[in-house]
Amino acid sequence: MKKLLYGTTALAAAGMIAGSASAAEQIKMGVGGYFQSYIVAGSEDDGVGQPGANRRNHKITREGEIIFNGKTTLDNGIQFGVQVQLEAEVCADQIDESFMWVSGSFGRINLGSENSAAYLMHYAAPAPSHWSHGLNSPNMSEAQAGGGTSFLHTNPVSLSSDAEKITYFTPRLAGFQLGASYTPEACEEGRWDGNNAALTERPCGGSYAGFSNERNSGQQSEVVEIGANYVNKFGGVDVAVSGSWGEANAEPNAAGVAVAGVADREEWSVGARFGFAGFTLGGAYRDDNRGLGTPNSDRQDYNLGLRYATGPWGVGIMWAHANIEDAGATGKNETDAFEVGGSYDLGPGIVLNGGVQYWDHQEDDAALQNANENEATIFFIGTHIAF
């Protein structure tokens, strides 16, 4: 809680200082964003009861956001800004993120719907072709995973996703920077995470719904997430190392009784990335107890990747692994995935990219093998446009 108080104190101080600095211009919003579209084809296990059964072997997929940004600098050097990310499609979470921020010699504070410090400060393996289709991408994952995972989450700690929070980043000193986030309730106004609705994000009810219920039968709340990284350059070598940790409290049921099979959720991760003469080598590891109170229910993810870029060209290779224990059982679901891909910069903000992925989902528990196991080869090619 002290971290939260420090952040709000800084925000209040910044506001008082800003009161005497009225010569700055009012914030004017600019428009940016991105759009990406791909042709995808694949082959996967499609027998009766298998993940690929009755599914097509090709598709056209796309994703995009329109991002509104605005900021102003006061006479005393303090900056205030705002960002709103509008999804380029109709979905439950129409506004992806929306938050205000203030920065100065004291550091930076984000307030609103935005990812945590642990998430934003993390480093991991570089995507071979582009982040939109990397094995870590939360935007596009084409292989069916059955009862396993829809995508490999070797990205950082992310207990609160885009839930309303306050985040403070220290100034960077000798290459080091710290960040801390506090989230009262791991929910979003209109979003429902159907992957595990009892344990993850639930709709908050909107800004006019009053205070959130603190007895939501296993929903995680009072989330604290901490991130740290070190970024520097030694001769011709770029170095970036990160670490993060997060913990949340599981809420009881309406009667105030702890929910069976639910526990306080905890995650931690480490990552690193090194660059030299056009080469980028990186990797990451993440451990998550998944907020489950049953034994044998943890999850571990890790990855390793290498990419080379010269001029407009770039090529790379990546491997990622996920180990998910079958909660309460003796088996586990394991995923290995490989990607080889490349990219070409057609012009400013226009990237043609493509590649091939191989996915292998394995299940120890014989009763779950048919539904959980899958072997898939995915081909994709498309264009990412930033504006």
FENUR-V321082 format. One record per residue. N is the residue number from 1. PHI is phi in whole degrees, -180 to 180 (NA if undefined). D_FIRST is the distance of its C-alpha to the first C-alpha in Angstrom with 2 decimals. Layout:
BEGIN
N;PHI;D_FIRST + N;PHI;D_FIRST
END
This chain:
BEGIN
1;NA;0.00 + 2;-61;3.82 + 3;-61;5.33 + 4;-64;5.16 + 5;-65;6.42 + 6;-59;8.77 + 7;-64;10.02 + 8;-68;10.85 + 9;-63;12.37 + 10;-63;14.44 + 11;-64;15.53 + 12;-65;16.64 + 13;-63;18.41 + 14;-62;20.12 + 15;-65;21.30 + 16;-67;22.81 + 17;-65;24.53 + 18;-64;25.84 + 19;-61;27.43 + 20;-99;30.13 + 21;-120;30.76 + 22;-102;32.75 + 23;-83;35.39 + 24;-69;33.62 + 25;-76;34.98 + 26;-63;33.36 + 27;-60;31.70 + 28;-117;34.37 + 29;-84;33.61 + 30;-113;35.25 + 31;-117;35.97 + 32;-144;35.68 + 33;138;34.94 + 34;-157;36.86 + 35;-145;39.21 + 36;-139;40.36 + 37;-141;43.14 + 38;-139;44.71 + 39;-100;47.71 + 40;-128;46.83 + 41;-137;49.17 + 42;-165;48.70 + 43;-136;50.11 + 44;-150;48.32 + 45;-62;49.18 + 46;-133;50.54 + 47;-73;52.36 + 48;-59;52.03 + 49;83;48.49 + 50;-88;47.22 + 51;-57;44.38 + 52;-92;46.87 + 53;-63;49.34 + 54;62;50.76 + 55;-113;48.73 + 56;-69;50.26 + 57;-106;50.52 + 58;-156;49.77 + 59;-166;47.59 + 60;-117;46.55 + 61;-131;42.83 + 62;-155;40.81 + 63;-158;37.35 + 64;-165;36.29 + 65;-143;33.94 + 66;-104;34.60 + 67;-113;31.84 + 68;-100;31.59 + 69;-125;30.15 + 70;-154;30.14 + 71;-156;28.96 + 72;-145;30.09 + 73;-114;29.93 + 74;-76;29.89 + 75;-61;32.25 + 76;-87;29.56 + 77;94;28.78 + 78;-73;25.47 + 79;-109;25.68 + 80;-119;24.53 + 81;-152;25.24 + 82;-146;25.14 + 83;-142;26.09 + 84;-132;27.43 + 85;-109;28.83 + 86;-101;31.64 + 87;-65;33.00 + 88;-87;36.76 + 89;-163;37.53 + 90;-85;36.94 + 91;-150;34.25 + 92;-62;31.51 + 93;-109;28.94 + 94;-59;31.15 + 95;-97;28.47 + 96;-68;26.81 + 97;-139;24.03 + 98;-153;23.53 + 99;-159;21.01 + 100;-111;21.08 + 101;-147;20.13 + 102;-139;20.44 + 103;-141;21.31 + 104;-175;22.78 + 105;-65;22.90 + 106;-82;19.13 + 107;120;18.71 + 108;-141;18.11 + 109;-127;15.73 + 110;-106;16.52 + 111;-139;15.80 + 112;139;17.50 + 113;-90;19.19 + 114;-158;19.24 + 115;-64;18.80 + 116;-79;15.74 + 117;-60;15.67 + 118;-59;16.80 + 119;-72;19.70 + 120;-72;20.76 + 121;-99;20.90 + 122;-86;22.95 + 123;-123;26.65 + 124;-151;29.20 + 125;-64;32.95 + 126;-72;34.76 + 127;-70;36.42 + 128;-60;40.21 + 129;-108;41.22 + 130;-164;38.29 + 131;-61;34.67 + 132;-64;35.82 + 133;-122;37.86 + 134;-65;36.29 + 135;-62;35.60 + 136;-89;31.86 + 137;-61;32.35 + 138;-82;30.38 + 139;-90;33.01 + 140;-138;36.28 + 141;-139;37.11 + 142;-97;40.68 + 143;-76;41.41 + 144;-75;40.94 + 145;-108;38.78 + 146;60;39.75 + 147;-84;37.25 + 148;-85;35.48 + 149;-127;33.33 + 150;-74;34.18 + 151;-156;33.11 + 152;-80;31.90 + 153;-100;28.19 + 154;-88;28.16 + 155;-71;25.95 + 156;-82;22.32 + 157;-54;19.33 + 158;-151;19.04 + 159;-73;17.19 + 160;-112;16.44 + 161;48;19.59 + 162;-100;19.91 + 163;-62;17.59 + 164;-62;15.91 + 165;-156;12.83 + 166;-121;11.50 + 167;-131;12.30 + 168;-122;12.74 + 169;-114;15.73 + 170;-74;16.90 + 171;-63;20.61 + 172;-79;22.83 + 173;-129;24.19 + 174;53;27.24 + 175;92;26.59 + 176;-98;22.96 + 177;-146;19.97 + 178;-118;16.31 + 179;-147;14.16 + 180;-143;10.75 + 181;-126;10.27 + 182;-127;8.09 + 183;-125;10.69 + 184;-62;10.73 + 185;-142;14.26 + 186;-81;16.38 + 187;-146;19.38 + 188;-131;21.55 + 189;-60;23.78 + 190;-124;27.07 + 191;-99;26.57 + 192;-131;27.39 + 193;-88;27.21 + 194;-72;30.40 + 195;-65;30.07 + 196;-158;27.87 + 197;-62;27.21 + 198;-78;25.87 + 199;-119;23.03 + 200;-113;22.06 + 201;-67;21.87 + 202;-125;23.28 + 203;-66;24.23 + 204;-82;21.81 + 205;103;24.84 + 206;96;24.60 + 207;-69;23.16 + 208;-104;25.31 + 209;-91;24.32 + 210;77;21.76 + 211;-72;18.53 + 212;-74;18.43 + 213;-69;19.66 + 214;-97;17.23 + 215;-129;20.30 + 216;-106;21.66 + 217;51;23.39 + 218;101;21.65 + 219;-64;19.77 + 220;-88;16.60 + 221;-148;13.32 + 222;50;9.51 + 223;-86;10.43 + 224;-117;8.80 + 225;-131;11.73 + 226;-124;12.63 + 227;-130;16.08 + 228;-150;18.41 + 229;-149;22.07 + 230;-131;25.07 + 231;-129;27.91 + 232;-160;31.17 + 233;-132;34.95 + 234;-121;37.41 + 235;63;40.93 + 236;-98;41.45 + 237;-107;38.56 + 238;-89;35.28 + 239;-124;32.36 + 240;-141;28.97 + 241;-129;26.70 + 242;-140;23.28 + 243;-149;20.78 + 244;-151;17.80 + 245;-151;15.66 + 246;-150;13.83 + 247;-146;12.92 + 248;-138;12.93 + 249;-99;13.64 + 250;-80;17.23 + 251;-81;17.98 + 252;-78;20.96 + 253;-81;24.15 + 254;-61;25.15 + 255;-88;26.18 + 256;83;22.84 + 257;-100;24.43 + 258;-59;23.04 + 259;-83;24.99 + 260;-61;27.51 + 261;81;27.20 + 262;-120;23.57 + 263;-137;20.71 + 264;-59;17.13 + 265;-90;17.72 + 266;-142;17.24 + 267;-135;18.82 + 268;-150;19.52 + 269;-153;22.14 + 270;-136;24.15 + 271;-158;26.70 + 272;-155;29.24 + 273;-147;31.90 + 274;-130;34.91 + 275;-127;37.52 + 276;-158;41.04 + 277;50;44.25 + 278;91;43.31 + 279;-92;41.83 + 280;-129;38.20 + 281;-117;37.12 + 282;-154;33.73 + 283;-164;32.02 + 284;-156;28.77 + 285;-138;27.56 + 286;-140;24.93 + 287;-124;24.15 + 288;-140;22.79 + 289;-82;22.95 + 290;63;23.23 + 291;68;21.28 + 292;-105;24.58 + 293;-87;25.14 + 294;-84;28.78 + 295;-69;30.15 + 296;54;31.35 + 297;-131;29.04 + 298;-79;27.26 + 299;-139;27.93 + 300;-129;28.52 + 301;-131;29.53 + 302;-154;31.02 + 303;-151;33.34 + 304;-152;35.61 + 305;-151;37.44 + 306;-137;39.87 + 307;-135;40.97 + 308;-125;43.66 + 309;-131;44.15 + 310;-146;47.00 + 311;58;47.91 + 312;-83;47.35 + 313;-96;47.49 + 314;-154;44.85 + 315;-137;45.13 + 316;-164;42.85 + 317;-141;42.28 + 318;-148;39.23 + 319;-128;38.58 + 320;-140;35.65 + 321;-140;35.10 + 322;-132;33.03 + 323;-123;33.15 + 324;-120;32.04 + 325;-75;32.71 + 326;-75;34.35 + 327;-52;31.94 + 328;79;33.76 + 329;-116;36.87 + 330;-99;38.35 + 331;-91;38.76 + 332;-155;36.71 + 333;-108;37.02 + 334;-120;37.34 + 335;-125;37.70 + 336;-119;39.30 + 337;-138;39.74 + 338;-130;41.61 + 339;-140;42.11 + 340;-123;44.66 + 341;-158;44.64 + 342;-157;45.33 + 343;-148;45.03 + 344;-142;47.12 + 345;-80;46.08 + 346;-73;48.67 + 347;-176;47.54 + 348;-56;44.57 + 349;77;41.71 + 350;-118;44.11 + 351;-122;43.73 + 352;-86;46.16 + 353;-148;44.76 + 354;-170;45.63 + 355;176;45.71 + 356;-132;46.17 + 357;-122;43.71 + 358;-124;44.53 + 359;-118;42.32 + 360;-136;42.92 + 361;-101;41.04 + 362;-122;42.05 + 363;-128;41.40 + 364;-76;42.17 + 365;-74;42.54 + 366;-59;46.11 + 367;-70;45.37 + 368;-108;42.88 + 369;-61;44.77 + 370;-62;46.75 + 371;-82;43.79 + 372;-96;41.27 + 373;-82;43.51 + 374;-163;44.53 + 375;-127;46.17 + 376;-137;46.02 + 377;-121;47.28 + 378;-121;45.95 + 379;-114;47.55 + 380;-146;46.01 + 381;-151;47.02 + 382;-176;45.76 + 383;-136;44.48 + 384;-110;41.15 + 385;-119;41.42 + 386;-104;38.80 + 387;-141;39.40
END
